[in-house]
Amino acid sequence: MSNALAIAAVTATLRNLLTQGIQLEPDLVDTTVTTTVPDRARTSGATANQVNLFLYQAVPNVAWRNLDLPAAVRPGETGHPPLALNLYYLLTAYGRDDDQSQPFSHELLGRAMSILHDHPVLGAAEIEAALAGNDLFTQVERIRFTLQPLGVEEIYRLWTGFQTPYRTSVSYEATVVLIDSTLPAIAPLPVLTRGRPAAFNGQVDGGAFVLPRVLPPTLSAILPTASASFGQTLTLQGTRFSGDALTVSIVSPTLAAPVVVTPLPGRTDRSASFVVPTGAQSLPGSTATQPFPAGLYSIGVTVTQNGTPFSSNALPLALGPTITTGLPATVTASTATATLTLGCDPPLAPNQRVSLLLGGTPIPANAFAAPASTVSFTLADIPAAVYLARLRVDGADSALVADLTRTPPVFDPTKQLTVK
């Protein structure tokens, strides 16, 4: 969310960015960046290098104009969409002594365009420091700059409207600026129950509603928050976990039926622990089993009270694979293409998306046609360095921290790959 200073904050941040970047060039240290209208940008007698940044248009952003801000309103509430704008800037360069000795304006224009090409997204710290009182740096969307080519007719119309001689210039679009509405949102109380279930213990009497004795459990967190692995003990935090019985459901579209787990002893009203199962899982009411692959899942709990089950909300959980063999390793990829083979558990299915992350670089796995406990990767054009390696399967990463209980935690040295 951002206040009415958002437009001015974008202009001020862009001015600071151009000033700092252009003045790094020895020939351009005298450059000033102005934000005035083009017909008054070059004052009488000015001969120094100058870049003028003029906001010539602000138009609604179509994608955001009817959307509520994330986290501002919840489902069922009525909010007022933010004022979503795309800003259009005209960047004009004026060379020292009107380019009589050399084309400084062309050098200025090239330097300014290079800065915006290499820095297309404004950082939160840059926006915060550019203009006092603005809170644009807190908005959910980043401010991005995109070069907008103008045709000859568009350029003619613009400069005719400016009523000043044409100067070589370029146009940029800044998107998206969100100015939050000052009107209050309508946030009714949440619905506690739909209809009257068999365990309904409340009553409506003369317009007064008495809450039922049993409310559904609420799941608030899964600890540890890092990517979990099979066989690991996880702790669920929430409210209303006490009851006659509690079960944990692990759900995914890839499973034919949810995997239901009984928690470990020691459950409290606000906490319950369970062990992520391993291997193939039995289908309810059948002797058949289903694979339990790595990937993204949702976790929920069901509390049974007086014979009636009450289900909680669901939280996402990434169950990552375990790299069983292949690391640490050293490969030579400087003169020829190298292949790295890793063992993993649980086995991989052919339809799963598998990649190896070396530092922050993903490398897709070589194709495999059947369920496999090993997967290979071709290391081409990998710079020589020591990398921390992660195996990513359907968005879930293998563990990279040696001991989550250690403060501060450290990366596991056995997950290193040295490329020579």
GUDRENZA-677802 format. One record per residue: z negated, y, x of N, C-alpha, C, O in turn. Coordinates in steps of 0.05 Angstrom, whole numbers, plus 32768, in hexadecimal, padded with zeros to 4 digits. Example, Ala and Ser with C-alpha at 12.3 -4.5 7.8 and 13.67 -1.06 7.14 Angstrom:
BEGIN
7F647F8E81087F647FA680F67F647FBE81087F577FBE811D 7F727FD381017F717FEB81117F63800181027F5F8017810C 
***
This chain:
BEGIN
80007FE980118000800080008000801980127FF680188028 800C802F8008800D80478018800C805F80058014805D7FEE 8003807680108001808E7FFF801A809F8001802E8096800C 801980B77FF7803080C97FF5803980D38010804E80E08012 802A80CE8025803280D68040804580C2804D804D80C58064 804D80AD803E805C8097804A807780A18055807F8099806B 808580B2804780A080BB8050809C80CB806A80AB80C7807D 808980DE806A808480EE8081807C80DD8099808280E380B0 806D80C78093806480B580A9807B80A780B6807B80A380CE 808F809F80A680A7809280B280B580A680C480BD809E80DA 80B980BE80BB80C780D280CB80B880D880E480C480DA80FA 809E80DC80E2808E80E380FA808E80CC810E809080D08126 808C80B38104808C809C811680A78099812580A88093813C 80BD809D811680D7809B812280DC80B1813680E880AD814B 80D180C9813080D480DF814480C580D9815D80CF80DD8173 80AD80CE815B809D80C7817380AB80B1818380AC80B2819B 80B6809D817580C48087818280DC8091819280E0808981A9 80EC80A38186810380AD819480FB80BF81AB810780BE81C1 80E780D081A780DE80E281BD80D580D381D580DE80D981EC 80C480BF81D180BA80AF81E880D080A081F680D0809E820E 80E2809481E680F7808481F3810C809482018115808C8217 811580AB81F5812A80BB8201812180C8821B813080C9822E 810880D3821B80FE80E1823280F980D0824A80F380DA8260 80FC80B6824880FA80A4825F811280A78271811080A08289 812980B08266814180B48277813E80CE8287813880E3827B 814380CD82A1814080E582B2815280FD82A88149811482AA 816A80F7829E817C810C829581748118827B817E812D8273 8161810B826C815B81138251813E811B824D8134811A8237 813081218263811381278260810E8141825180F881458247 81228152824E811E816B823F8125816882218125817C8213 8129815082188132814C81FC811B815081E98104814881EE 8121815E81D3810E816181BD811A815481A58133815381A1 8109814881948111813B817B8107814C816480EF814F8161 81198156815481128167813D811981588123812781448123 810E8163810D8111815680F38119816A80DE8110816980C7 812A817D80E58132819280D3814D818D80C8815B817A80CF 8156819F80B58170819C80A9818681A280BD818181B380CF 819D819580BC81B1819980D181BB81B580D581C181BD80EC 81BC81C680C081C681E180C481B281F380D381B9820980DB 819981EA80D6818581F980E4817A81EA80FC816781F38109 818681D38102817C81C38118818081D08133816D81D08144 819781DA8138819D81E78152819A8205815081AC82138148 8182820E8157817D822B8155818D823B816981958230817E 81908254816381A082658174819482678190817C826C8193 81A5826281A4819C826481C08191824A81CB818C824981E3 818D823581BB8182821C81C58198820D81D681AF820B81CD 8191820581EE81A481F781FF819A81DD820A81A981CF8217 818281D58204817781BC820E818181A481FE818D81A781E8 817D818C82088184817481F98172817281E0815B817981E1 817E816981CA8170816881B1817B815281A08193814D819F 81698144819281718130817D816481398163814C813E8162 8174813B814F816981438134816A812C8121817E811E811E 815381278115815081118102814C811D80E68137812980E1 8160811A80D5815F812680BA815F811180A58171810080A3 814B8112809381498100807C815B810C806681548120805A 8172810080618185810B804E818680FD8034819281078021 817880E68031817980D88017816280C48015815A80B88029 815780C27FFD814280AE7FF7814A80A07FDC814D80AE7FC8 814E80867FDD815780787FC5814480617FBF813680577FD1 814380597FA5813180427F9E813980287FAC815180237FAF 812580197FB3812A7FFE7FBE812B7FEB7FA681187FE77F98 81427FDE7FA281477FCD7F8A81347FB57F8A812A7FAE7F75 812F7FA97FA1811F7F907FA281027F957F9B80F57F837F90 80F87FAD7FA180DB7FB17F9D80D57FC27F8480BD7FC57F7D 80E87FCE7F7780E27FE37F6380D37FD87F4B80C57FE87F3E 80D57FBE7F4580C77FB37F2E80B27F9E7F3680AA7F8F7F25 80AA7F9E7F4F80977F897F58807C7F967F5C80797FAD7F66 80677F877F55804C7F8F7F5C80477F8A7F7980527F787F85 80357F9A7F85802E7F957FA0801E7F7B7FA3800C7F767F92 80247F6A7FB680157F527FBA7FF77F587FBF7FF07F6B7FCC 7FE67F487FB27FC97F4A7FB47FBE7F627FA57FA67F667FA4 7FD07F737F997FC67F897F897FBF7F817F6D7FAB7F8A7F62 7FCF7F707F617FCA7F657F477FCD7F477F477FDC7F3C7F58 7FBF7F3A7F357FC17F1D7F337FD17F157F1B7FD77F267F0A 7FD97EFC7F187FE87EF37F017FD87EFA7EE77FC07EF57EE5 7FE67F047ED37FD97F0C7EBA7FD07F297EBA7FC87F327EA4 7FD17F367ED07FC97F527ED17FE27F647ED17FF77F5C7ED9 7FDE7F7C7EC77FF47F8F7EC57FF07FA57EDA7FDD7FB57ED8 80027FA77EED80017FBC7F0180197FCF7EFF802B7FCA7EF0 80197FE37F0F802F7FF67F10803D7FF37F2A80317FF67F3F 80577FED7F2A80667FE97F43806480017F55806180177F4C 80657FFC7F6F806580137F82808080217F81809480167F78 8080803A7F8B809980497F8F80A5803E7FA8809C80447FBE 80BA802E7FA580C780217FBC80E080307FC480F280347FB3 80E280397FDD80F8804A7FE5810680407FFE80F980348010 812080458000812F804280188136805F80228140806F8012 81308064803B8135807F8046814D807F80588152806C8067 815D80948056817680968066817480AF8078817080C5806F 817680AA8092817480BF80A6818F80C380B4819E80B180B9 819480DD80BA81AB80E480CA81A180ED80E6819280FF80E8 81AB80DF80FA81A280E4811581B980F2812481CF80E78127 81B4810B812D81C8811C813981BF8124815581A8812B8159 81D28123816881CC8129818481D98143818C81F081488186 81CA8154819B81D4816E81A581D0816D81C481B9816B81CD 81E5816F81D381E3816D81F081DC818781FD81E0819D81F2 81D18185821681C9819C822581E281AD822B81F681A38234 81DF81C8822781F581DB822B820E81D3821D822481D88226 820A81C78205822181BE81F4823481AD8203824D81AE81FF 822A819B8214823A81878222824F8193823582638186823A 824B81AA823F825F81B78250826181A9826B827681A68276 824A81A18276824B81948291824F8176828F825E816B829F 82438169827B8247814D8276823F8147825982308156824E 82488130824E8243812B823182278121822C822281098226 82138133822E81F7812C822981F38122820D81E281108208 8201812E81F981FD812681DD8204810981D981F880FA81CA 8219810081E8822180E381E5820C80D281F2820680BC81E8 820080DB820881EB80CC821581D380CA820481C580B68202 81CC80E181F781B680E281E481BA80CE81CD81A880BF81C5 81D280CF81C281D880BE81AB81D680A181B281CA809181A4 81E1809A81C981DF807E81D281C3807581D781BB805E81D1 81B3808781E48197808081E98187807C81D08177806A81CD 818B808E81BC817C808D81A3818480738193817380668188 819E806D819381A680558185819C803C8192819580288185 819A803C81AD8190802581BC8172802181B58169800A81B2 8163803781B38147803581AD81438028819181328016818E 81528031817E814F802681638159800A816081507FFA8150 816D8003817181777FE8817181627FD4817C815F7FBE8172 81547FDD8191813F7FCC819E81257FCD819081137FBD8195 81217FE1817E81077FE58171810C7FE9815381077FFF8148 81177FD58145811F7FD9812981097FD98115810D7FE080FE 80F07FD1811E80DA7FCF810B80C37FE0811680BC7FDE812D 80B87FF2810580A38003810D80887FF3810D80827FE580FA 80797FF68123805F7FE98125804A7FF78115804B80108111 80367FE8810D80207FF480FD80118009810D800A801F8103 800C800481277FFD80178138800E8031813C80038047813D 8028802E813E80398046814180388057812880378070812B 8039804B81118038805A80F8801D806880F5801C807F80ED 8008805A80FA7FED806580F77FE9807D81097FDC80918101 7FF4807C81217FF080928134800280AA812F7FFD80C0813A 801780A68120802C80BB811D802380D2810B802B80E98110 801480CC80F7800D80E180E37FF180DC80D87FEC80C680CD 7FE080EF80DB7FC480EC80D17FC480EB80B37FD280F980A5 7FB380D980A97FAF80D6808C7FC280C3807E7FBE80BC8067 7FD780B9808C7FE980A680807FDE808A80817FCF80838094 7FE48079806E7FDC805D806E7FF4804A806B7FF180348061 800C805480738024804480718021802B8082802E8016807C 8012802C8098800F801580AA80027FFD809C80027FE780A7 7FF5800180857FE77FEC80777FF97FDE80627FF17FCA8057 80117FE8805E80217FDC8048802B7FC08050802D7FB98068 80317FB0803C80387F94804080537F90804D80577F7D805B 80657FA3804980807FA1805580817FB2806F80757FC78070 80907FA8808280957FB8809B80AC7FCC809680BD7FC78084 80AC7FE180A580C27FF580A480D77FED80B880D27FEC80D0 80EF7FE880AE81067FDF80BE811C7FF380BE81227FFF80A9 81297FF780D58140800980D7815A7FFA80DB815B7FE780EB 816E800280CC81887FF580CD819D800B80CF819D801E80C0 81B0800780E281C6801A80E581D8801980CD81E0800380C4 81DF803080C281F0803280AA820A804080B1820A805880B3 8220803180B68239803E80BD8243805080A682438048808F 824C806880AD8256807A80998274807D809C827E808080B3 8283807C808682A08081808782A7809E808B829580AF8089 82C080A4809082C980BF809582C380D1807D82BB80E7807F 82C880C6806582C480D6804C82A680DC8048829F80F28040 829580C8804E827880CD804B826E80E1805E825E80F38057 827880E08077827080F4808B827A810F8083826A81238085 829281128079829D812C8070828B8137805A8285814F805A 8284812780468274813180308258813A8039824E814E8030 824C812A804B8232813280558232814C80638223815E805C 8244814F8077824481688087824E8180807882478196807E 825F817B8063826781918052824F819C8043824C81B4803F 823E8189803982268191802B821281A0803D820481B18034 821281988057820081A5806A820981C2807181F981D2807A 822381C7806C822E81E28072822A81EA808F822182008095 823081D780A1822D81DC80BE824381CB80CC824B81B680C2 824C81D480E3826181C580F2825781A880F7824081A480FD 826A819680F68264817A80FA825C817481178267817F812A 82478163811A823F81598133823F813A81328239812F811D 8244812D81488244811081498228810681418214810E814C 822880F4812D820E80EB8122821180CF8117822780C58113 81FA80C2811381F980A8810781E380A780F281D180B880F2 81E6809480DF81D3809280C981C3807880CC81CE806380D3 81A9807980C48198806180C58189805F80AA81828073809E 8185804680A1817680418089815A803680918158802480A2 814580428086812A8038808A8121802B807081208038805B 81198012807281118003805A80FA7FF0806080FA7FE58076 80E77FED804F80E37FFA803680C98009803780B680008044 80C88021802A80B08031802980A3802E800D80B080337FF9 808B8025800C807D801F7FF3806780347FEF805380347FFE 806A80447FDB805580587FD48047804E7FBB8054804C7FA5 802E80477FBD8020803A7FA6801B804D7F90801680657F94 801C80437F77801780537F607FFA805B7F5E7FE8804C7F65 7FF580737F537FDA807C7F4F7FCF80747F347FB880797F2E 7FE080687F237FD7805F7F097FC680457F0C7FCE80347F1C 7FB180427EFD7FA0802A7F007FAE80117EF47FBD80137EE1 7FA87FFA7F007FB27FE17EF57FA07FD77EDF7F887FDF7EDD 7FAB7FC67ECD7F9B7FBA7EB77F947F9E7EC07FA67F8D7EC2 7F7B7F997EC47F727F7F7ECF7F5E7F727EBB7F467F777EBE 7F677F637EA87F557F557E967F457F3F7EA47F4D7F367EB9 7F2F7F377E987F207F217EA37F307F077EA37F417F037E91 7F2C7EF67EB77F3C7EDD7EB87F357ECB7EA17F1F7ECC7E96 7F487EBA7E9A7F447EA67E857F327E8F7E907F397E847EA5 7F1C7E897E837F0A7E757E8C7F137E597E837F0F7E457E92 7F1F7E577E6C7F287E3D7E627F3D7E417E4D7F3E7E567E40 7F4E7E2D7E4A7F637E2F7E367F5C7E1B7E207F587E037E25 7F5B7E247E077F547E137DF17F377E0B7DF27F277E197DFF 7F2F7DF67DE57F147DEC7DE57F137DCF7DEE7F177DBD7DDD 7F0F7DC97E087F0F7DAE7E117EF67D9F7E067EE57DAB7DFA 7EF67D847E0A7EE07D747DFF7EC67D7C7E0A7EB17D797DFD 7EC67D867E237EAC7D8D7E307EA57DAA7E2B7E937DB47E39 7EB27DB77E187EAC7DD37E137E8F7DD67E087E897DCB7DF3 7E7F7DE67E167E647DE97E0E7E5E7E067E067E477E0D7E00 7E737E177E057E6E7E337DFD7E727E367DDF7E777E227DD1 7E707E4E7DD67E747E537DBA7E7C7E707DB77E757E817DC7 7E897E767DA17E917E917D9A7E817E987D817E857E8B7D6C 7E707EAC7D827E5F7EB27D6B7E5F7ED07D687E537EDF7D79 7E6B7EDA7D537E6B7EF77D4E7E787F077D647E707F1D7D69 7E8D7EFB7D717E9C7F097D867E907F057DA17E9C7F0D7DB5 7E787EFA7DA37E6B7EF67DBD7E737EDA7DC77E707EC67DB9 7E7C7ED97DE17E857EBF7DEC7E707EB67E007E687EC57E12 7E667E9D7DFC7E527E927E0E7E617E7F7E217E6F7E6D7E18 7E5E7E827E3B7E6C7E727E4F7E657E547E4C7E4E7E4E7E47 7E787E437E507E727E267E507E607E1F7E687E5F7E2E7E7B 7E527E097E657E3F7E027E7A7E4D7DF87E937E427DFA7EA9 7E657DED7E907E747DE27EA77E8D7DF37EAC7E9E7DF57E9A 7E8F7DFE7EC47EA77E0C7ECC7EB67DFC7EE27EA97DEC7EF0 7ED07DFF7EE47EDF7DEF7EF87ED77DF87F147ECF7E0F7F18 7ED97DE67F287ED37DED7F447EE77E007F4F7EFE7E027F45 7EE07E0F7F637EF27E227F707EF27E1B7F8E7EDD7E197F9B 7F0A7E197F997F0E7E137FB57F157E2D7FC37F297E3A7FBC 7F067E347FD87F0B7E4E7FE67F157E4B80027F237E5D800C 7F0F7E3580107F187E33802C7F187E1680357F097E05802A 7F297E1080487F2A7DF680567F257DFB80737F347E0A8080 7F117DEE807E7F097DF2809A7F0D7DD880AA7F087DC3809F 7F167DD980C37F1F7DF280D17F397DFC80C67F487DED80BA 7F3F7E1680CA7F577E2280BF7F707E1B80CF7F867E2080C5 7F6D7E1180E77F857E0980F77F927DF180EA7F877DE380D9 7FAB7DEB80F37FBA7DD480E97FAA7DBB80EC7FA17DB48101 7FA77DAC80D57F977D9480D57FA87D7C80DE7FC17D7E80DF 7F9B7D6680E57FA97D4E80ED7F9D7D3680DE7F877D3880D3 7FAC7D2080DD7FA37D0880CF7F8B7CFC80DE7F8A7CFB80F6 7F777CF480CE7F5F7CE980D97F4A7CFE80DF7F337CF780E7 7F507D1880DC7F3D7D2D80E17F2B7D3280C97F337D2E80B2 7F127D3A80CF7EFF7D4180BA7F027D5E80B37EFF7D7080C5 7F077D64809A7F0A7D7F80907EF37D86807D7EE97D74806F 7EEC7D9F807C7ED77DA8806A7EE27DBB80557EEF7DCF805C 7EDD7DB6803C7EE57DC780267ECE7DD9801E7EB77DD0801C 7ED47DF3801A7EBF7E0580127EC87E117FF77EDF7E167FF1 7EB47E167FE67EBA7E207FCB7EA07E227FBB7E8B7E267FC5 7EA37E1F7FA17E8D7E207F8E7E8F7E0A7F7A7EA57E007F74 7E797E027F6F7E777DEF7F597E827DD47F617E927DC87F52 7E7A7DCA7F797E827DAF7F827E6F7D9A7F787E767D827F79 7E577DA27F6E7E447D8E7F667E4D7D827F4B7E597D907F3B 7E467D697F467E4E7D5B7F2E7E497D3E7F317E3F7D357F45 7E517D2E7F1D7E4E7D117F1F7E5F7D057F357E577CF27F42 7E777D117F397E897D067F4E7E9D7D1C7F567EA27D2F7F47 7EA77D1A7F6F7EBB7D2D7F797ED07D1E7F887EC97D0C7F98 7EE97D247F847EFF7D197F947F107D2F7F9E7F127D457F93 7F1E7D297FB47F307D3C7FC17F4D7D317FBD7F527D1A7FC3 7F5F7D437FB47F7A7D3B7FAF7F8C7D497FC37F8B7D617FC7 7F9D7D397FD07FB17D437FE37FCD7D407FD67FD57D297FD1 7FDA7D567FD17FF27D567FC0800A7D617FD080077D747FDF 80217D557FCC803A7D5F7FD880517D547FC880507D3E7FBD 80677D647FC5807F7D5A7FB7808B7D417FC580997D327FB8 80857D3D7FDF808F7D257FEC80817D0C7FE5808A7CF67FEC 80697D0E7FD980597CF77FD1805F7CEE7FB580627CFF7FA3 80617CD57FB080657CCB7F95804D7CD07F8380507CD37F6B 80357CD17F8F801C7CD67F8080097CE27F94800A7CDD7FAC 7FF67CF37F8A7FE37CFF7F9C7FD27CEB7FAB7FCD7CD57FA0 7FCA7CF17FC37FB77CE17FD27F9B7CEB7FCB7F947D027FD0 7F8A7CD97FC07F6F7CE07FB77F5B7CD57FCB7F5C7CBE7FD2 7F497CE77FD57F367CE07FEA7F1A7CE67FDF7F157CFA7FD1 7F087CD47FE67EEC7CD77FDF7EDE7CE67FF67EE17CDF800D 7ECF7CFC7FF07EC27D0B80067EAC7CFB80147EA37CE7800A 7EA57D05802B7E8F7CF9803B7E747CFF802E7E727D13801F 7E607CEF80347E457CF6802A7E3C7D1180337E457D1B8048 7E2A7D1E80247E207D38802B7E2C7D4F801C7E2A7D668024 7E3B7D4980067E477D5E7FF67E327D707FEA7E1D7D677FE1 7E387D8A7FEA7E277D9E7FDD7E377DAC7FC77E4E7DA67FC3 7E2A7DBF7FBA7E387DCE7FA57E4E7DE07FB17E607DE87FA2 7E4C7DE77FCA7E5F7DF97FD67E6F7DED7FEE7E807DFB7FFA 7E6B7DD47FF47E787DC8800B7E7C7DAA80077E6B7D9C7FFC 7E937DA080117E987D8480117EAB7D7E80287EBE7D8D802D 7EA77D6780367EB77D5F804D7EC67D4580467EBC7D348037 7EDD7D4280527EEC7D29804E7EFD7D2580677F037D378077 7F067D0C806A7F167D0480817F337D0180777F387CF28064 7F467D0E80847F627D0B807D7F6A7CEE80837F687CE5809A 7F747CE0806F7F7B7CC480737F937CC180857FA27CD4808A 7F977CA980907FAE7CA380A17FBD7C8B80967FB27C7C8086 7FD57C88809F7FE57C7180977FF07C74807A7FEC7C88806D 7FFE7C5F807180097C5E80567FF27C5E80417FDD7C528046 7FF77C6B802B7FE37C6E80167FEB7C5E7FFD80037C5D7FF6 7FD77C527FF07FDD7C417FD87FE37C537FC07FD77C697FBD 7FF67C4A7FB07FFC7C587F977FE97C507F817FE27C387F80 7FE07C637F717FCC7C5C7F5C7FD77C477F487FEE7C497F3F 7FC77C337F437FCF7C1E7F307FE57C0C7F397FF27BFF7F29 7FE97C0A7F547FFF7BFA7F5E7FF77BEF7F797FE67BFA7F87 80057BDA7F8280007BCF7F9C80137BDB7FB180117BD67FC9 80257BED7FA780387BFA7FBA802A7C107FC980157C1A7FC1 80367C187FDF802B7C2E7FF080417C437FF480597C3E7FEF 80387C5A7FFC804B7C70800280447C7B801D802D7C7B8026 80597C85802C80547C91804680447CAB804380467CB8802E 80357CB2805780257CCA8057802E7CDB806F80217CDA8084 80447CEA806D80507CF7808480437D12808A80347D1D8079 80487D1D80A2803F7D3780A8804F7D4C809880657D47808F 80427D628093804F7D778083803B7D89807580247D8A807D 80457D98806180347DAB8053802B7D9E8039803A7D92802A 80117DA1803380057D95801B7FF37DAA800D7FEE7DBF8018 7FEB7DA37FF57FD77DB47FE77FBF7DA27FE17FC17D8B7FDB 7FA77DAF7FE47F8E7DA07FE17F7F7DAC7FC97F7D7DC47FC6 7F747D9A7FB97F637DA17FA37F4D7D8E7F9F7F4E7D777FAA 7F387D957F907F227D837F8A7F1F7D807F6C7F267D927F5D 7F157D697F647F0F7D647F487EF27D5B7F467EE97D487F53 7EE37D6A7F367EC67D637F317EC47D577F157ECE7D637F02 7EB77D407F147EB27D337EFA7E957D387EF17E827D337F00 7E937D447ED97E787D4A7ECE7E777D3F7EB27E877D477EA1 7E637D2E7EAD7E607D227E937E7A7D147E897E807D157E71 7E887D077E9C7EA07CF97E957EB97D0A7E927ECE7CFF7E8D 7EB77D247E967ECE7D367E937ED67D417EAE7EC57D4C7EBC 7EEF7D3E7EB67EF87D487ED07EFF7D667ECF7F0B7D6F7EBB 7EF87D747EE37EFE7D917EE67F0C7D957F017F007D8E7F16 7F247D9F7F007F347DA27F197F337DBF7F237F327DD27F14 7F347DC17F3E7F337DDB7F4A7F4F7DE77F4F7F637DDA7F48 7F4F7DFE7F5A7F697E097F657F717DF97F7D7F627DE87F87 7F897DFE7F877F937DF07F9E7F977E037FB67F9E7E1A7FB2 7F927DF97FCE7F967E097FE67FAA7DFA7FF87FAB7DE17FF8 7FBB7E0980077FCF7DFB80187FC17DEF80317FAD7DFA803B 7FCD7DDA803B7FC37DCC80537FDB7DC180627FEB7DB38057 7FDC7DC8807C7FF17DBD808D7FE67DA5809C7FD37DA880AC 7FF17D8D80987FE97D7580A67FFD7D7080BC80137D6680B7 7FF67D7780D480097D7580EB80097D5980F77FF67D4A80F4 801F7D53810580207D398113800F7D3A812D80067D4F8135 800C7D2381387FFE7D20815280127D16816780207D028162 80157D24817D80267D1C819380177D0681A280037D0B81AF 80227CEE81A180137CD781AD801C7CD181C9800B7CC881D9 80357CD681D0803F7CD181EB80527CE781F3805D7CF581E2 80577CE9820D806C7CFB821780617D14822480707D228232 80487D1C821F803C7D34822B80227D2D823880147D1A8230 801A7D3B824E802A7D50825B80427D44826A80427D2D8271 80567D55826F806E7D4B827C807A7D61828C80747D798289 808C7D59829E809C7D6B82AE80B97D6382AC80C07D4C82B1 80CA7D7682A680E77D7182A380F67D8582B480ED7D9B82BA 810E7D7D82BD811F7D8E82CC81377D9582BA81477D8482B4 81397DAE82B3814F7DB782A181607DCD82AD816F7DDA829F 815D7DD182C8816C7DE782D481897DE082DA819A7DF282D9 818E7DC782E181A97DC082E981B77DAE82D481CF7DAD82D4 81A87DA182C381B47D8F82AF81A37D908296818B7D988296 81AE7D86828181A07D858267818B7D6F826981917D588270 81727D758262815D7D62826281557D598246815A7D688233 814B7D41824481427D37822A81247D30822C811B7D23823F 81167D38821880F97D33821680F47D2281FD80FD7D2981E7 80E67D0B820180E07CF981EB80C27CFA81E680B27CF681F9 80BA7CFE81CD809D7CFF81C680977CEA81B180A77CE5819F 80807CDD81B580767CCB81A080657CDB818C80587CEE8194 80667CD3817380587CE3815F804C7CD0814980577CBB8144 80377CDA813D802A7CCB812880217CE0811380157CF4811A 80277CDB80F980357CC480ED80527CC480F3805D7CD880FC 80607CAD80ED807D7CAC80F2808C7CC180E280837CCB80CE 80A37CC880ED80B47CDC80E180C97CD080CE80D37CBA80D4 80CE7CDE80B880E37CD680A680FD7CE480AD80FC7CFB80B6 81147CD880A8812E7CE480B081337CFF80A281417D1080AD 81277D04808A812C7D1C807C81197D338083811A7D488077 81077D2E809680F47D42809E81007D5580B381107D4D80C3 80F77D6E80B281007D8280C580ED7D8280DD80D57D8780DA 80F77D7B80F480E77D77810C80F17D89812281097D8B8127 80DF7D96813080E67DA7814680CF7DA7815B80B87DA28154 80D77DAE817380C47DB0818980C17DCE819080D57DDB8194 80A87DD8819080A37DF4819680997DF681B280837DED81B8 80A97E0281C380A07E0781DF80997E2581E180AA7E3681E1 807E7E2B81E280767E4681DF807C7E5081C380707E4681B0 808F7E6281C080987E6B81A680B47E6481A080C07E6E818C 80C17E5281B080DD7E4B81AC80E07E30819F80D77E1C81AA 80EC7E2E818680EF7E14817981097E068183811D7E138187 81077DEC8188811D7DDC819081207DC5817C810E7DB58179 81377DC4816D813A7DAF8159813B7D93816581447D90817C 81317D80815681317D648160814D7D58815E815D7D60814E 81527D458170816B7D36816E816A7D25815581557D1C814D 81817D20814981827D12813081787CF58132817C7CE88147 816A7CEC811D81627CD0811C81667CC780FF81617CD680EC 816F7CAE80FC81787CA480E281647C9480D381677C8F80BB 814E7C8B80E0813A7C7A80D3811F7C8480DA811C7C9480ED 810A7C7C80CA80EF7C8480D280E97C7E80EF80EF7C6880F8 80DE7C9180FD80DA7C8E811A80BF7C98812380B47CAB8118 80B47C8A8137809B7C928143809F7CA2815C808C7CAB8169 80B97CA5816480BF7CB6817B80D67CC8817380E67CC28162 80D87CDF818080ED7CF2817B80F57D00819580E47D0581A6 810F7D05819981187D1181B281237D2D81AD812C7D348197 81227D3D81C3812C7D5881C2813C7D5E81DB81367D5581F1 81527D6C81D781647D7481EE815C7D9081F7815D7DA381E8 81547D928210814A7DAB821B81617DB8822B81667DB18242 816F7DCA821E81867DD7822A817F7DF5822C81767E02821A 81857E00824481817E1D824981647E258245815F7E3B823A 81517E14824D81357E1B824B812C7E278265812E7E19827A 81227E3F826681197E4B827F81027E3B828C80F27E2F827E 81027E3B82A680ED7E2C82B480D27E3A82B080CF7E5282B4 80BE7E2B82A680A47E3582A080927E1F8297809B7E088294 80797E24829480667E11828980617E19826C80587E2F8266 80677E06825980667E0C823D80507DFC822F80497DE68238 80457E07821A80347DF7820880467DEC81F280557DFC81E5 80467DD281ED80597DC581DB804B7DBE81C180357DB381C1 80597DC481AB80507DBC819080667DAE8182807E7DB48186 805F7D9A817280727D8C8162806F7D968145805A7D938139 80857DA1813A80847DAC811F80947D99810D80AC7D948111 80867D9080F780937D7E80E4808F7D8B80C880797D8D80BF 80A67D9280BC80A57D9E80A180917DB5809F80827DB7808B 80907DC680B4807F7DDD80B380627DD980BD80537DEC80BE 805B7DC080C480407DBA80CE80417DB480EB80527DA580F4 802F7DC180FB802F7DBE8118801A7DAB812280057DA88116 80207D9E8138800C7D8D81457FF77D9E81517FFB7DB68157 7FDF7D9381557FC87DA281607FCE7DAB817C7FD97D9C818C 7FC57DC481827FCA7DCF819C7FB07DD981A97FB07DE181C0 7F9A7DD7819A7F807DDF81A57F6F7DC781AC7F6D7DB4819C 7F647DC781C47F557DAF81CD7F3C7DAA81BE7F367D9481B6 7F2C7DC081B87F127DBC81AB7F0D7DD581997F097DEB81A3 7F0F7DD0817F7F0C7DE6816C7EEF7DF0816B7EEA7E078162 7EDC7DE181757EC07DE981747EB87DFA818C7EA37E06818C 7ECA7DFC819F7EC47E0B81B77EC97E2981B27EDC7E3081A4 7EB87E3A81BE7EBB7E5781BB7EBD7E6481D67EAA7E6281E6 7ED47E7181DD7EEC7E7281CC7EFC7E5881CF7EF97E4A81E4 7F0C7E5181BC7F1C7E3881BE7F317E3B81D47F397E5181DB 7F3B7E2581DF7F4F7E2581F47F657E1181EC7F617DFF81DD 7F7D7E1681F77F937E0581F27F907DEA82017F837DE98217 7F9B7DD581F67F987DBB82017FAB7DB882197FC47DBA8215 7FA17DB482317FB37DB282497FC57D9982487FD97D998256 7FBE7D8582387FCF7D6D82377FE87D7282277FF97D608225 7FEB7D89821A80027D8F820A80167DA1821980257DB0820D 80157DA0823380267DB1824480407DA3824B80417D8B8250 80567DB3824C806F7DA9825680797DBD826C807B7DD58267 807D7DB1828380877DC2829A80A57DBE829D80AF7DA882A1 80B37DD4829B80D07DD4829F80D77DE082BA80CF7DF682C0 80E57DD182CA80ED7DDA82E5810A7DE182E681147DE982FB 
***
